[in-house]
Amino acid sequence: MMVSVRRISDDKEDGMNIYQKLAFALHFKGVSEKSREKSEKYASMTADELRNLTDNELFDAVYTRLCAIIDTANDITEGVGKLNPYQKALFISDYFDSEVNTGGLGLFFGNSNRFFAPLVSESLDKLGASEHKGLFDRFVADNGIDLSAFSSSATSDKVAFEDVWEELPFSDFNLAYYRLQPLCGFFVKYAREHIEEM
């Protein structure tokens, strides 16, 4: 009978030996447990407890609570539908801001969740981010973009946007957007004003 023997140090299919994999797994388990504990803590906080958090903690707490609601759904559009109007405005504005800051407005429009496009202007307005709203609204109007084409039924149909993709001045929008006051200050102010709804 022949036995195959592998040395532990030879187990490097993905560039890590068994000890590195174990260390990574233990670290990830620790991070996951801390994240779960933080989520549970934030979920059980009262409005008064939320009020006493620092701005960074408040944003983290509110966003964690919103994600917990969204995560109970089958998909993100259904999950956002479970949010109250205050939560929805905050989540959609943050989603928009994250996409624009990650890859620009083109990424936001081209992403699979174009369901949010028709909701951006109203959400930014609720947050009091009038410059951001104005920039978005002007871009949409100046370029003849029909936001109703970006609905939940169009999320998998990229043809609705790809035909005009190359012609749109995304870089102009992006540069102007990056010069505006960061939205995070609007998020925290809005969350504090509507703490009972968060």
Disulfide bonds with the S-S distance in Angstrom:
none
